Amino acid sequence: MRKRIGLDSFAIWLSSADTSAWAAGYLPSSGRWPCSEIAGLRLGAVYGAEGLVDLTVNGRYPEESPPADELNAMVADYAATVLPKDHPCFFVVVGQFQGGGR
């Protein structure tokens, strides 16, 4: 995982190994996602305080977005380990999916 934390933005890049490990439940913060449609793909996501701003899959803009529930759960689990709770993007990236409040 690579990340960039801006004053009011957050960007995350997950390798194919990262997405596979998450789906298999190898991270302490994740459960298994046995029917993953994202495992093995490379993801890049950029967020602002209002939500997702940009998304790439395998380095390209996808014709069809990956399943939102899986994408949100995966990014939230990874971002929770690096994004400060007082960051403007925390709620839209992590909090709303892991029970955190504003």
C-alpha positions as CSV (number, residue, x, y, z in Angstrom):
1,M,0.0,0.0,0.0
2,R,1.1,3.5,-0.8
3,K,-0.7,6.6,0.4
4,R,-0.6,10.4,0.2
5,I,-2.3,12.4,2.9
6,G,-3.0,16.0,1.9
7,L,-4.5,18.8,3.9
8,D,-8.0,18.0,2.6
9,S,-7.4,14.9,0.4
10,F,-6.4,11.3,0.7
11,A,-5.0,9.1,-2.0
12,I,-4.3,5.3,-1.7
13,W,-2.8,2.8,-4.1
14,L,-3.2,-0.9,-3.5
15,S,-1.1,-3.5,-5.3
16,S,-2.5,-6.8,-6.6
17,A,-0.8,-8.4,-3.5
18,D,-2.6,-5.9,-1.2
19,T,-6.0,-6.6,-2.7
20,S,-5.5,-10.3,-2.7
21,A,-4.3,-10.3,0.9
22,W,-7.3,-8.2,2.0
23,A,-9.8,-10.5,0.3
24,A,-8.2,-13.6,1.8
25,G,-8.5,-12.1,5.3
26,Y,-4.7,-11.8,5.9
27,L,-5.0,-8.4,7.4
28,P,-5.8,-8.0,11.1
29,S,-8.6,-5.5,10.3
30,S,-10.3,-7.5,7.6
31,G,-12.6,-10.5,7.4
32,R,-12.5,-12.7,4.3
33,W,-14.3,-11.7,1.1
34,P,-14.5,-15.1,-0.6
35,C,-16.2,-13.9,-3.8
36,S,-14.0,-10.9,-4.3
37,E,-14.1,-9.2,-7.6
38,I,-11.2,-6.9,-6.7
39,A,-8.7,-9.4,-5.4
40,G,-5.6,-9.4,-7.7
41,L,-6.4,-6.0,-9.2
42,R,-4.3,-2.8,-8.6
43,L,-6.4,0.1,-7.3
44,G,-5.8,3.8,-7.0
45,A,-8.4,6.0,-5.3
46,V,-8.4,9.7,-4.5
47,Y,-10.8,11.2,-1.9
48,G,-11.9,14.6,-0.9
49,A,-14.0,15.5,2.1
50,E,-17.1,14.8,0.0
51,G,-16.1,11.4,-1.1
52,L,-14.4,9.5,-4.0
53,V,-12.9,11.9,-6.6
54,D,-10.9,9.6,-8.8
55,L,-10.5,5.8,-9.3
56,T,-8.2,3.7,-11.4
57,V,-8.1,-0.1,-11.8
58,N,-4.9,-1.6,-13.1
59,G,-3.7,1.8,-14.0
60,R,-6.8,2.8,-16.1
61,Y,-10.1,4.3,-15.6
62,P,-12.5,1.4,-15.5
63,E,-15.4,1.0,-17.9
64,E,-17.3,-0.5,-15.0
65,S,-16.6,0.4,-11.4
66,P,-15.8,-2.4,-9.0
67,P,-18.5,-3.3,-6.5
68,A,-18.9,-0.3,-4.2
69,D,-19.4,-2.3,-1.0
70,E,-16.2,-4.3,-1.5
71,L,-14.2,-1.2,-2.6
72,N,-15.4,0.8,0.4
73,A,-14.7,-2.0,2.8
74,M,-11.2,-2.6,1.5
75,V,-10.1,1.0,1.3
76,A,-11.6,1.6,4.8
77,D,-9.6,-1.2,6.3
78,Y,-6.3,0.0,4.8
79,A,-7.0,3.7,5.4
80,A,-7.9,3.1,9.1
81,T,-4.3,2.2,9.7
82,V,-2.8,5.4,8.3
83,L,-5.4,8.2,8.1
84,P,-5.8,10.4,11.3
85,K,-9.3,10.5,12.8
86,D,-9.3,14.3,12.7
87,H,-8.5,14.4,8.9
88,P,-11.3,16.0,6.8
89,C,-11.5,12.8,4.7
90,F,-11.7,10.3,7.6
91,F,-15.5,10.0,7.8
92,V,-16.0,9.5,4.0
93,V,-13.1,7.0,3.7
94,V,-13.3,5.1,7.0
95,G,-15.8,6.3,9.5
96,Q,-19.0,5.7,7.7
97,F,-18.0,2.1,7.0
98,Q,-16.5,1.2,10.3
99,G,-19.0,2.9,12.7
100,G,-16.9,6.1,13.3
101,G,-18.8,9.3,13.6
102,R,-18.2,12.9,12.7
